Amino acid sequence: MTCRRARVRGRVQGVSFRAHTRERALRLGLCGYARNLPDGTVEVLVCGPQPAVDALLRWLWQGPPAARVDAVTVEDVAQAPCDSGFAVG
């Protein structure tokens, strides 16, 4: 299992970015969360098979139609406690 944390910058709050991320992650069989941060970014923690994690990280550069993604920074994280769900916070 691979776990990564991403921070997505741009117009990513108020455009259903978290909900779309959750939908995409669940389709890929991933667990984790997407949450808004006070600085206007969205933080995404994602865990699962590396090919699926990589697919979600690529999708974060696009996001939903109303979003405008300016940057995505990604870091490896130790395997996080993660059940089969994907939370939105």
C-alpha positions as a printed NumPy array, in Angstrom:
array([[  0.   ,   0.   ,   0.   ],
       [  1.184,   3.484,  -0.911],
       [  0.165,   6.648,   0.934],
       [  0.634,  10.201,  -0.331],
       [ -0.463,  13.618,   0.885],
       [ -1.18 ,  16.292,  -1.704],
       [ -1.933,  19.964,  -1.364],
       [ -3.887,  21.456,  -4.257],
       [ -3.717,  25.219,  -4.911],
       [ -5.863,  27.382,  -7.14 ],
       [ -9.636,  27.826,  -7.299],
       [-10.33 ,  24.584,  -5.446],
       [-12.749,  25.592,  -2.694],
       [-16.419,  26.179,  -3.415],
       [-16.28 ,  24.182,  -6.664],
       [-17.08 ,  20.654,  -5.341],
       [-13.419,  19.685,  -5.536],
       [-13.583,  17.499,  -2.41 ],
       [-16.756,  15.693,  -3.478],
       [-15.368,  14.957,  -6.93 ],
       [-12.089,  13.787,  -5.399],
       [-13.994,  11.421,  -3.102],
       [-16.002,  10.025,  -6.006],
       [-12.865,   9.448,  -8.079],
       [-10.974,   7.9  ,  -5.135],
       [-13.777,   5.459,  -4.344],
       [-13.978,   4.385,  -7.993],
       [-10.252,   3.675,  -7.833],
       [-10.625,   1.68 ,  -4.598],
       [ -8.656,   4.175,  -2.506],
       [ -9.089,   5.385,   1.054],
       [ -8.18 ,   8.636,   2.75 ],
       [ -9.681,  12.104,   2.897],
       [ -9.991,  15.485,   1.209],
       [-10.372,  18.606,   3.34 ],
       [-10.345,  22.352,   2.93 ],
       [ -7.543,  24.208,   4.67 ],
       [ -7.801,  27.774,   5.999],
       [ -5.338,  29.086,   3.381],
       [ -7.724,  28.207,   0.522],
       [ -6.016,  24.969,  -0.519],
       [ -7.352,  21.427,  -0.416],
       [ -5.382,  18.694,   1.34 ],
       [ -5.804,  15.139,   0.066],
       [ -4.495,  12.038,   1.825],
       [ -4.772,   8.963,  -0.341],
       [ -3.756,   5.359,   0.315],
       [ -4.008,   2.256,  -1.827],
       [ -2.254,   0.394,  -4.634],
       [  0.397,   2.6  ,  -6.226],
       [ -1.109,   2.632,  -9.761],
       [ -4.462,   3.816,  -8.378],
       [ -2.83 ,   6.418,  -6.114],
       [ -0.839,   7.722,  -9.08 ],
       [ -4.03 ,   7.925, -11.169],
       [ -5.769,  10.048,  -8.519],
       [ -2.738,  12.31 ,  -8.138],
       [ -2.737,  12.909, -11.914],
       [ -6.466,  13.701, -11.788],
       [ -5.878,  16.302,  -9.042],
       [ -4.132,  18.456, -11.661],
       [ -7.423,  18.608, -13.585],
       [-10.086,  18.521, -10.875],
       [-13.772,  19.101, -11.576],
       [-14.91 ,  21.432, -14.389],
       [-15.347,  24.548, -12.206],
       [-11.905,  24.241, -10.599],
       [ -8.673,  25.889, -11.66 ],
       [ -5.624,  24.028, -10.385],
       [ -2.444,  26.09 , -10.201],
       [ -0.199,  23.654,  -8.316],
       [ -0.195,  20.239,  -6.686],
       [  2.528,  19.36 ,  -4.211],
       [  2.863,  15.734,  -3.136],
       [  4.737,  14.079,  -0.319],
       [  5.114,  10.469,   0.763],
       [  3.671,   9.65 ,   4.153],
       [  4.006,   6.626,   6.374],
       [  1.137,   4.247,   5.896],
       [ -1.82 ,   5.991,   7.489],
       [ -4.593,   4.229,   9.338],
       [ -7.149,   4.003,   6.6  ],
       [-10.299,   1.935,   6.274],
       [-12.169,   1.379,   3.049],
       [-13.713,   4.847,   3.062],
       [-12.807,   8.264,   1.793],
       [-13.852,  11.15 ,   4.036],
       [-14.631,  14.724,   3.092],
       [-13.968,  17.297,   5.754]])
